Amino acid sequence: MYYKYHVFFCTNCRKDGQECCEHHDASSKRAYLKARCKELGLTGKGGIRVNTAGCLDRCEQGPVMVIYPQGVWYTYVDEEDLEDILQQHLLGDEEVQRLKI
């Protein structure tokens, strides 16, 4: 396995007014987690990769992200939630139950 964790953030923006992840500032939240992983030296081979994804088809539960290889889906509100995911799941190998969907 090339990455220990591969994190996909839905950053879909629906122009028709329907609920979507980008209406919750998903792109900037992805940028935040990506920067934190880089800052902590967690990126690259054997580490963590944070990517943008198109629609993950769960926008009504959004914003959403999914972490592989486990296939754990999360929702989040703010950077504090992302820090919990970083510290507990990505560093501590423990799912953040309160944010799972």
C-alpha positions, 0 to 999 in steps of 0.5 A, spaced: 500 500 500 503 506 497 499 511 503 497 509 510 491 513 509 488 516 503 483 522 505 477 524 500 474 530 501 467 532 497 468 539 494 462 538 489 458 545 488 451 544 485 449 550 481 441 549 482 441 550 489 441 543 492 445 542 498 452 540 497 459 540 500 462 546 497 456 550 500 459 548 507 466 551 505 469 544 503 475 546 499 478 550 505 477 545 510 480 540 505 486 545 504 486 546 512 487 538 513 492 537 507 496 543 510 496 540 517 498 533 515 504 537 511 506 541 517 506 534 521 511 531 516 505 526 515 505 526 507 508 522 502 509 514 501 507 510 507 503 517 510 497 520 508 494 523 502 489 528 502 485 529 495 479 533 492 473 528 490 468 530 485 461 528 488 461 523 493 453 522 493 452 524 500 451 531 500 445 531 504 449 528 510 455 533 508 460 536 508 463 529 507 469 526 507 471 518 506 478 515 509 481 509 505 483 503 506 478 503 511 472 506 508 470 510 514 465 516 512 465 522 516 462 529 516 465 535 520 463 542 521 469 546 523 477 545 523 476 543 530 472 537 528 478 536 522 483 536 528 479 530 532 479 526 525 487 528 524 489 526 532 484 520 533 483 517 526 489 519 522 494 519 528 491 514 533 488 509 528 481 510 532 475 512 529 471 518 531 465 516 532 461 522 533 463 524 526 461 518 523 456 517 518 
